[in-house]
Structures are given as structure tokens and as C-alpha cells.
Amino acid sequence: SHGRQVPVVSNYIKLIQKDANMGVYEYEVRFCPTIDSRSLRFQLLNEHSAKFGGTKTFDGVVLFLPILLPDKLTTYVSQNPADGTQLEIRIMYKRKKALQDCINLYNILFDRILNTLNFVRFKRKQFDPSAPKVIPQHKLEIWPGYVTAVDEYEGGLMLCCDVSHRLICQKSALEVLQEAYRSNPSSYQEAAKKALLGSVVLARYNNKTYRIDDISFDMNPMSTFKAKQSDVTYYEYYRSHHNIEIRDKRQPLLISIKKRRVSNQAEPEDLIFALIPELCYLTGLRDDLRSDFHVMREIATHTRVSPNQRVMALEKFCKNVNGSPAAKKILEDWGLQLVNTPQEMIARQFEEEQIYFAKNKVSAGPNADFGKYATNNQLIDVVHLRQWLLIHCQNDSRVARSFMEFLERNAGPMGVTVQRPTVISLQSDRIEEYVNALRENIRAGVQIVVCICPNSRDDRYAAIKKICCAELPVPSQVINARTLSNDAKNRSIVQKIALQMNCKMGGTLWSLHIPIKSVMICGIDSYHDPSGKNNSTAAFVASINPKFTRWYSKAVVQTSREEIVNGLCASLINALKVYEKENNSLPDKIIIFRDGVGFGQFNVVLNYEIPQFDSACQLGFKNYKAKITFVVVQKRIRTRFFNAGRDLSNPQPGTVLDHTVTQRYLYDFFLVSQMVRQGTVTPTHYVVLRDDSEFTPDILQRLSYKLCYMYYNWPGTVRVPACCQYAHKLASLVGESLRRCNAEELADKLFYL
């Protein structure tokens, strides 16, 4: 395998099977005569649990034990408490579960362990309320915690354990309601719902979390509910059960609805909780906090964890589990033991990459950063600026003049000739003024439109992009005047804009040596509207030249998965036609990097999406069958690894790990492609779902890394291959601003950068 060997330590901890005779044994439990009540079945079986060790998992029919009972059929006799009649409980041995079938049970065990250690659960993460980090000036506290997942890997059964944090406001829901009333008394109820619905709150008296689904303004703490014996007020209930005196007796109640499974019912029933606002505290990052730079910087000082701190937290986790008799017993009862230290392995690091410009070759260096070379080397394919539009507001005339001067002065070292644009000065910054100016001045021959806007506004940006990307197709550059307000920084800013403009017009900035022939590389990513109101967008990007420096890009706006796949197949056929025109032949091999696919969607991709691409090749071209390699790219993962040694550090870019912590039943690897100076780097996970070309793992790993250098918006590496980053950028532009497909005239340019 290629690359220098480097020892690394990961955030995986080995789980050892201590006793070879122990495991997970499945039994079927039958009651004769039949008992319909699930709770009664539990009660009757529990009477005998001591006879088979006491440790069990039972759902009413299926029983799991850590031991093998002596007989294939074990019978116990019990008395039915309802009528005193005798009944038999028959426990029949079915099978010993394979390791991969026990994963769910082992994950439940770790939930129990963290519960034993008094951690509080938020979805799939667990947090320690006893060790908060307090930010008093913002009334915030941060709870440290863990997210854990047991799975079977190439190195055996392991726990992946990562550090996590949860933000808790020291502000009660009642304070939020009071603020809503003060700011808008006439529409208080509407404002209150807007502020609280969908929020997750923490009730400090039991450390449980609830999602707020409604607010009942008809109820207050003096309202009653049915207790076991009689009706009782909420006020009285909290006083007698939790020793809490509610101060505000007129506050409305928060409503939270949780689903609960009920025996003999297909549908779960709603469990409704009425909560007291003054006892509930908001959790998570609210929008007002997210938009406050100072708050976010303060939070980051506590949540940005270095490799050293991360490994210390993992070792603390192991120590807490193995040091608690109750937690340790949960594992021992199932024959398991958690090792005390994180897993160490040998990874590989690729050599430094060489970056090729038109007349020069430079090394990207150990940090994979060549920013200082990008603006003073001649570009590979230059597009000279001869006929272009510059639109700005009258108030920004000085900024516009400064931009033109800097552009003319600094484009020379890149090999770009800049002629004066047609300048259009607008009376105001109203959207209609920009729209009219574009419609009146975009005509044949215009290479690019530059719009300088006084500030950042989504609606104006969308209006400009709709005209330039769909209605009157022309590359466009929107610049916020504020970014050009500092003369000291303008030179470097305008240089970057010049590079971007050249790309958008079809230029090529740099290249790498990628020694594979007759290959088309594709990237796919999707954008889903967070509000759920608009259709999803998928973007397809494909290389159309041998050096992988020019790309065909198309977006698909569709409602269903089927329509999206159909749209992607049509995009592939179009890309192949452009490739054939450029190269006088079709590619022998197609490599597709697919971003945005979770483990649960692998079967759909494998059995539905990939065969559709096969069919598309055959439908679009006579007697053509390309060899398809399909690689899923995953960014949101919990895997971390660090350079081993006394001072743990982030791995260098180009570090690959393809064993021990990789999936046992998949062809996958982890790749660190970026330099991270603060916190911990997150590797990218690559899963090869199909490989007709039978590339060696080495080729796919090195190709994936080289492609991380080919994103022309950044003179260094990005986290994913450039084709995926381009697809992400296009899908976001279309999903957020255009809401329609881009014009075919722009498809062979990186117009969306």
C-alpha cells in the first residue's frame, strides 16, 4: 500500500467477550393457556428469573439470555393472579445470535450504563449534568457528554465514543413568555408560540427533556388533573412530590406529546405532559444566539476540543464505566468487558502533492495549502475580460472604481487581460432596479455580469441569480460592497474574485497529475429545504476533459426520489454527450462520488439508483456499456483519529485508514484531506458500493485525495472530492435561490462558484 506508515490512536474502544460460553441466546416464551396481557407475561416470567441468572431482555414473546440453558425446552409452573389457576411457562431455545445481530442489544446496554452514571439523554446523546461549564454573562451552561455506538468492525466488537456538548439556557420558559408579552402584548399568544414551539426544554426537577408541541393558555398551575386517588392541582402536585413552590400561579402550561407503545395495539398512543414554564429551561442554540458572534466565540472555547482533550475524555469514560460496580456489572452480566484505553492502529500518509500552473509546478506542502502561489502564477486556461457589465448603486461609485483599478492591476500575474466594463450606475438598491438593468443590458457577447450590492440580502441575490442563471444565461458575480471597504485588504480580495470570475467564464486555474485514462468522474449531492416547503434539489457534476479540470453541471428540482434519479440519469446522458464531443469518444469508466447518503439508504442506492445509471448509458448510446464505480462520501461521522505520541495532534492531510475500525461487511476507508489548526479534524468516510473496474483500494484512495485539491474556490484541499463540493455548491444555489434548473448554456462552466 502507498504512503508512509504513521501510528494513530482512535476514538474506538474494544469490547472483549470475557467468557466464551456467554453470548446472546434467543428463546421463544409460550404461556399455556395463552396470556394476552403483556404486563402479566412480564410479571409471571420475572417470578422465575433468578432460576436463569436474572439477566434478560424480554419483549413479551422473545427472550434473550446471556447463557445457554441446559435443556432445549425449559418449563416453569406459575399461578395466574387473576383466577388462581395454574399455568405453564415454556421457554424454547431458538439460536445463538451472530455478533452482528446483537448490536442493538449492546447499544441498549450502554444506554443503561450511562443512565446508571446519572447522565441525561438528549436523543442519541448522553450528558453529565454534574459537571456544567457556565458562561454567566450570557446565562448559559454547557453540559459535557458522549455519543456512543457499538458495532462490529474489522477489528472485532468495538464502542465508538465521541465527545459531545449540550447547551442549556439559565433562562426559564416563563422568562421567554414574559419577553414575548412585553414586546407585543396585542399578539402575545402568537409570539409566545413562535418563540417556544419545537424547542426542547429541560425540567430540572427530574433532568428529563421535553419537546414543546403546544401552549395551553386556558390552563395554569391551579388547573387540576387526575391523580391516582383524586383530582389534584399542578401547584399541589409539585409541592408534595418535588418540594417545589410554584411562584406564578397564572402562567400558561406547556404541552409536550410523547409516543408510547402499548401491547396489543399497532399504533402507539399519545402521552400528554403539561409542564410549568418556570420549571423548564431552554436547550440548544437559539437563532438569536447563533447570530451573535461574541456568544458563538465564547461557546466555541468550551466545545472546540483538541485531540489531547478528546482522548482524555475517552479515558475518563472508560474509567467511569469500569470504576462503577453497577455499570461494570451490566457488561459482565452479558460476558463483556470494556478495555481501558482507546484503540491504536497504523495509518498511512500520502506524499505531498505537486500543483501545476501554466508555466510552473509547486508543492502544496505538508499542510496542503498553496494560496500564496495561486494569484501570482499564470493560469492554465485564461479567459480575457473584454466585454463585461459592472452594475452598482450610485452610493457605491468609489467602491466600483476601486474594484476596477485593483482588478486591472492584479490580473496581470495570472495572465488575464482586463478591459474596461460597461458601467451601469443605479439610483437606488431596489431589486427592480437591478432586474431592469440586467434585462436591458445583457446581450450576446457579454462574458460576465458583476453586481456590487450595498449589503447582503437574500431576495435581491435570488432575483439577480434567477435572471443570470436561468432567464438570460450569463456568468455572474455578486459582491457585497462592504467586503471592498477596506483598502488594505482589497488587493487579496480582488485577486480571489478574479480567480472566481475566470472559473465562471470557463477558465482553468491549476491541475494535478492524475494518471488514469478514459475516465469520467462524477459528483452528486442534494439540498433539502430546512422548512420543508420547497422541493428538494439534486446536483450532478461530471468531468469532461482528461485532466479533470472542466466540468458539466446540472441541477434537478424534483419532488420524489424516483423523479430525482430520473433527472440525474438524464444529466448523465447529457454529460456523456458533451464528453464525447470534447474527446471524440465515450469514457470506458465512470466513477461516481455520491454525497449525502446514510447507511440506511445503501440498499436503495445499490438496488435502484446504480442500475438506473447503467440503463441510462445503454439507452443514450448504442452498444455502450461503461464500467461504473460508485463511491458514497460521508462527512457527518463520529470517527476520529489522532497522531499517537506524547502530544496527540491532528493527522496531516493525506492520512488514510482502511482497517481495524472499518466496517466488517463493506469496502470502506477513512481519509483526512484538510489541515485543521483548532479543535479536532473529522475524517471523511468513503464506502465503495460497486467497482466494475476493480480499481485497487490504493488507486481509489489516492484519487479521492487528489480530487480534494481540484475545487477552484480554495487554493488547498476541501473535505470531499471537488466534484462533490461543486455539486453541493450548485444544489445550494438552486435550492435556496433559483428554485428552478439552471440553463443548459451555462452547464459547461462553473457558473455557481
Protein Blocks (a to p, Z undefined) as FASTA:
>chain_A
ZZjddddddfbdcdddfblkbccdddddddddddfblklmmmmmmmmmmmnoopacdehj
accdfbdcfbfbdcdddddfknopacddddddfbdcdfklmmmmmmmmmmmmmmmnopac
ehjbccdfklcccdfknopacdddddddddddfkbccdddddddddddfbdfklmmmmmm
mmommlmmmmmmmmmgopacddfklopacddfbdcfkbcfkbccddfklccdfklmmmmm
nopacfblmbccdddddddddehiabacdddddddfklpccedjdfklmmmmklmmmmmm
mmmccfklmmmmmmmmmmmmmmpmklmmmmmmnopacdfbdcddddddddddddddfkbc
cdebjnopaklmmmmcccfbdcddfbccddddfklmmmmmmmmmmmmmmmmmnopacddd
dddddfblcfklmmmmmmmmgcghiabdcdddfbdcfklmmmmmmmmmmmmgcddddddf
klmmpmklmmmmmmmmmmmmmmmnopafbdcdddbehiacddddddddfklmaccddddd
ddfbfnopaccddddddfblmlmmmmmmmmmmmmmmmmmmmnopacfbdcdddehiafkl
mmmmmmmmmmmmmmmmmmmpghiacddddddddfbdcbdcddedjbdcdddehiacfehj
acfkbccddddfbdcfehjddddddddfbdfkopafklmmmmmmmmmmmpckbgcddfbd
fklmmmmmmmmmmmmmnopacdfklmmpcfkZZ
